[in-house]
Amino acid sequence: MTPGLSMPNTAPAARQPAHAAWQAAGFALLAALAVLPWFSGPFALHLAIQVCLNVLIVGGLALIDRAGQLSFGHSAPVAVGAYASVLLGQWLGLDSLSALLAALALAAVLALALGWVILRLRGVYFVLVTFAFAELVRLLLLDFAGVTGGASGIAGIAPMAVAGFAFDTRERFYALALAVALLSVLLLARVYDRPLGRAMAAVAANPALAESVGLSVLRVQLVAYVLGSTMAALGGVLTVRYIGFVSPESFATAASVAFITMLVIGGRGSLFGPLAGAIVLTPLPELFRGAVQTQHLFYGAALIVILRFLPGGIASVPARLRNLRGRA
């Protein structure tokens, strides 16, 4: 070998085809999982719809978390979207699509007003305030029974319809929910790859340093909070249009805990974290319907195991496997 020269390192190039193969296999698996419910009966379709809606809602929570704030009251914007779409449709005589848009606008305005105040808080103080706000929303829905139906809720909600086409079967609604879930993932990918996404990551990593280089921590976090809350509100709208019923008990603390658990187990900071968390945890309430306490025990045990052995969540498993193969 000529002195002073060294052979080029071909290891990264050699690993590229393997990495591409892993990606192709992953996308093929997701495509198969997306198509399978259409051929697996009503129960599988129901679970698949719930998974897609949770991907959307938890994606909104992931966006807020991306900017350095973790909301413990994510059920609040879901409830606002759900009830606003139904009540505005009844009061103003709006069709389901117009009611959806009005509900999202209302949720965004409320998130902007609330976020402008509470995003000045940090750490546990922000968590407690979001928890208190979610409980306040739930109690208001219970107390104003003349408007919201109280604990009895509102039944007979019409299915979603666009341009005269009604999503009134599980097959049709799954197509809608799947499209919305995919769009939410693409939106997160777009945001994360833009300067706004990098600003969110910088603010989350070191707010003081971000301020010193000209970033407004409050504005960045406010954008994330409004976008994340609007995504959650859309999830609420679609949920009530699918189920045909809405009640305040659907937005109790357990719902917010479930959303956070999905995010953490799926992978905080990962684009596919909400997807992985929703796929793994959404079926559990149905599988453990006869043993509610067992369900909560499993949630707790799964959360402990993930935090101990997979801090990056389920979405980090492919990267860890690639690292292990690279060391071998």
C-alpha positions in Angstrom: 0.0 0.0 0.0 1.3 3.5 -0.9 2.5 5.3 2.2 0.2 8.0 3.4 -2.8 6.5 1.6 -5.5 4.3 3.1 -8.2 2.1 1.6 -11.6 3.9 1.4 -14.1 2.9 4.0 -16.8 0.9 2.2 -18.7 -0.1 5.3 -21.3 2.7 5.1 -21.8 2.1 1.4 -22.2 -1.6 2.1 -24.8 -0.9 4.7 -26.9 1.3 2.4 -28.6 -1.6 0.5 -29.4 -3.3 3.8 -30.9 -0.1 5.2 -33.0 0.3 2.0 -34.1 -3.3 2.3 -35.2 -2.7 5.9 -37.1 0.4 4.9 -38.8 -1.5 2.0 -39.8 -4.3 4.3 -41.1 -1.9 6.9 -43.3 -0.1 4.3 -44.5 -3.4 2.9 -45.5 -4.5 6.4 -47.4 -1.3 7.1 -49.2 -1.5 3.7 -50.2 -5.1 4.5 -51.5 -4.0 7.9 -53.4 -1.2 6.3 -55.1 -3.4 3.7 -55.8 -6.4 6.0 -58.7 -5.0 8.0 -60.9 -4.8 4.8 -60.7 -8.6 4.7 -60.9 -9.4 8.4 -64.4 -8.7 9.4 -66.3 -5.9 11.3 -64.3 -6.2 14.6 -60.9 -5.8 12.9 -62.3 -2.8 10.9 -63.5 -1.2 14.1 -60.0 -1.6 15.7 -58.3 -0.3 12.6 -60.5 2.8 12.6 -59.7 3.4 16.3 -55.9 3.0 15.5 -56.1 5.6 12.7 -58.0 8.1 14.9 -55.5 7.6 17.7 -52.6 8.1 15.2 -54.1 11.5 14.4 -54.7 12.5 18.1 -51.3 11.2 19.4 -49.6 12.9 16.4 -50.9 16.2 17.7 -49.5 15.4 21.2 -46.2 14.5 19.6 -46.1 17.9 17.9 -46.6 19.7 21.2 -44.0 17.5 22.8 -41.6 18.2 19.9 -41.5 21.9 21.1 -40.6 20.9 24.7 -44.0 20.8 26.4 -45.9 17.6 27.3 -49.7 18.1 27.7 -51.4 16.1 30.4 -54.8 17.3 29.2 -54.8 16.3 25.5 -58.4 15.0 25.9 -59.6 18.7 26.1 -59.1 19.6 22.5 -60.5 16.2 21.5 -63.6 17.0 23.5 -63.9 20.6 22.1 -63.7 19.3 18.5 -66.2 16.5 19.2 -68.9 18.7 20.9 -68.3 21.8 18.8 -68.9 19.9 15.5 -72.2 18.4 16.9 -73.6 21.5 18.6 -72.6 24.0 15.8 -74.2 21.7 13.3 -77.4 21.6 15.3 -77.5 25.3 16.1 -76.5 26.7 12.7 -77.9 23.9 10.5 -74.5 23.1 9.1 -73.6 19.9 7.1 -71.0 17.6 8.7 -68.1 19.0 6.6 -68.9 22.7 7.4 -69.4 21.7 11.1 -66.0 20.0 11.1 -64.3 23.2 9.7 -66.1 25.4 12.2 -65.1 23.1 15.1 -61.5 23.1 14.0 -61.5 26.9 13.8 -63.0 27.1 17.3 -60.5 24.6 18.7 -57.6 26.6 17.1 -58.8 29.9 18.6 -59.2 28.4 22.0 -55.8 26.7 21.8 -54.2 30.1 20.7 -55.8 31.9 23.7 -55.0 29.2 26.2 -51.5 28.6 24.9 -50.6 32.3 25.0 -51.1 32.1 28.8 -50.0 28.6 29.9 -47.0 28.2 27.6 -45.1 30.7 29.8 -45.1 27.9 32.4 -42.4 25.2 32.4 -42.2 21.6 33.5 -44.6 20.3 36.1 -46.5 23.6 36.2 -47.5 23.3 32.6 -48.5 19.6 33.1 -50.7 20.5 36.0 -52.4 23.4 34.3 -53.2 21.3 31.2 -54.6 18.5 33.5 -56.8 21.1 35.3 -58.1 22.6 32.0 -59.0 19.1 30.7 -61.0 18.4 33.9 -62.6 21.9 33.7 -63.8 21.1 30.1 -65.2 17.7 31.2 -67.0 19.2 34.2 -68.5 22.0 32.1 -69.8 19.4 29.7 -71.4 17.5 32.6 -72.9 20.6 34.3 -74.4 22.3 31.2 -76.7 19.3 30.6 -79.3 21.5 28.8 -76.8 22.1 26.0 -74.5 19.1 26.0 -76.8 16.4 27.3 -74.8 16.1 30.5 -73.8 12.6 31.5 -76.4 11.1 29.1 -74.4 12.6 26.2 -75.7 13.2 22.7 -76.9 10.3 20.5 -78.0 9.9 16.9 -75.1 11.9 15.5 -75.1 11.8 11.6 -72.2 10.1 9.9 -69.5 12.2 8.1 -70.5 13.2 4.6 -68.5 15.0 1.9 -70.2 16.3 -1.3 -73.2 14.0 -0.7 -71.1 10.9 -0.1 -71.7 9.5 3.3 -69.1 7.5 5.2 -71.9 5.5 6.8 -70.3 2.0 6.8 -67.2 0.7 8.5 -65.5 0.1 5.2 -66.1 3.6 4.0 -65.1 5.2 7.2 -61.9 3.2 7.5 -60.9 4.5 4.1 -61.5 8.1 5.4 -59.7 7.4 8.7 -56.7 5.8 7.0 -56.3 8.7 4.6 -56.5 11.2 7.5 -53.9 9.2 9.5 -51.5 9.0 6.6 -51.9 12.7 6.0 -51.2 13.4 9.6 -47.9 11.4 9.4 -47.0 13.3 6.2 -47.7 16.6 7.9 -45.5 15.7 10.9 -42.7 14.7 8.4 -43.1 18.0 6.6 -43.0 20.1 9.7 -40.1 18.2 11.3 -38.0 18.7 8.1 -38.7 22.4 7.8 -37.1 25.3 9.7 -40.1 25.3 12.0 -39.4 21.7 13.0 -35.8 22.4 13.7 -36.8 25.5 15.7 -39.1 23.3 17.8 -36.2 20.8 18.5 -33.9 23.6 19.4 -36.5 25.1 21.8 -37.0 21.8 23.4 -33.3 21.1 23.8 -32.3 24.4 25.4 -34.9 27.3 25.6 -32.4 29.8 26.9 -29.9 29.1 24.1 -32.7 29.3 21.5 -33.8 32.7 22.8 -30.2 33.9 22.7 -29.9 33.2 18.9 -33.2 35.0 18.1 -35.8 32.3 18.4 -39.0 33.2 20.3 -39.7 30.2 22.5 -43.3 31.3 23.2 -44.1 31.7 19.5 -42.6 28.4 18.5 -44.3 26.5 21.2 -47.6 28.4 20.5 -47.5 27.3 16.9 -46.9 23.7 18.0 -49.6 23.9 20.6 -52.2 25.2 18.1 -51.4 22.7 15.4 -51.3 19.8 17.8 -54.6 20.8 19.4 -56.3 21.2 16.0 -55.1 17.7 15.0 -56.6 16.4 18.3 -59.9 18.3 17.6 -60.1 16.7 14.2 -59.7 13.3 15.9 -62.6 14.2 18.2 -64.8 15.2 15.3 -64.1 12.0 13.3 -64.6 9.9 16.4 -68.1 11.1 17.2 -69.1 10.9 13.5 -68.0 7.3 13.5 -69.5 6.2 16.8 -72.6 8.4 16.5 -72.6 9.2 20.2 -70.6 11.6 22.5 -70.4 11.8 26.3 -68.2 13.7 28.7 -66.9 10.4 30.2 -65.1 9.7 26.9 -62.8 12.6 27.8 -61.8 11.7 31.4 -58.3 11.6 32.7 -57.8 8.1 31.5 -58.1 9.3 27.9 -55.2 11.7 28.4 -53.1 9.1 30.1 -53.8 6.7 27.2 -52.6 9.3 24.7 -49.4 10.0 26.6 -48.7 6.2 27.1 -49.1 5.7 23.3 -46.6 8.5 22.6 -44.0 7.3 25.1 -44.3 3.6 24.2 -44.3 4.4 20.5 -41.4 6.8 20.8 -41.1 10.4 21.7 -39.3 12.4 19.1 -39.8 9.8 16.4 -42.0 10.4 13.4 -43.5 7.0 13.6 -43.8 7.0 17.4 -47.6 7.9 17.3 -48.2 5.2 14.7 -46.3 2.5 16.6 -47.9 3.4 19.9 -51.4 3.5 18.5 -51.0 0.1 16.7 -49.8 -1.6 19.9 -52.0 0.0 22.5 -55.3 0.7 20.8 -56.5 -3.0 20.8 -55.8 -3.5 24.5 -59.0 -2.0 25.8 -61.0 -4.4 23.6 -58.8 -7.4 24.5 -59.0 -6.5 28.3 -62.6 -5.3 28.3 -63.5 -8.0 30.8 -60.7 -7.1 33.2 -60.3 -3.3 33.4 -57.7 -3.5 36.3 -55.6 -5.9 34.3 -55.6 -3.4 31.4 -54.2 -0.6 33.6 -51.6 -3.0 35.1 -50.5 -3.9 31.6 -50.2 -0.3 30.7 -48.0 0.4 33.7 -45.8 -2.6 33.2 -45.4 -1.9 29.5 -44.5 1.7 30.2 -41.9 0.7 32.8 -40.3 -1.9 30.5 -40.1 0.6 27.6 -38.6 3.3 29.7 -36.0 0.9 31.1 -34.9 -1.0 28.0 -36.2 1.1 25.0 -36.0 4.8 26.0 -36.6 5.7 22.3 -39.8 3.6 22.2 -40.9 0.9 19.8 -40.1 3.1 16.8 -36.4 2.9 17.8 -36.2 -0.9 17.5 -35.2 -0.9 13.8 -32.3 1.5 14.4 -31.1 -0.6 17.4 -31.2 -3.7 15.3 -29.2 -2.0 12.6 -26.6 -1.0 15.2 -26.4 -4.5 16.5 -25.9 -5.8 13.0 -23.2 -3.2 12.4 -21.3 -4.2 15.4 -21.4 -7.9 14.5 
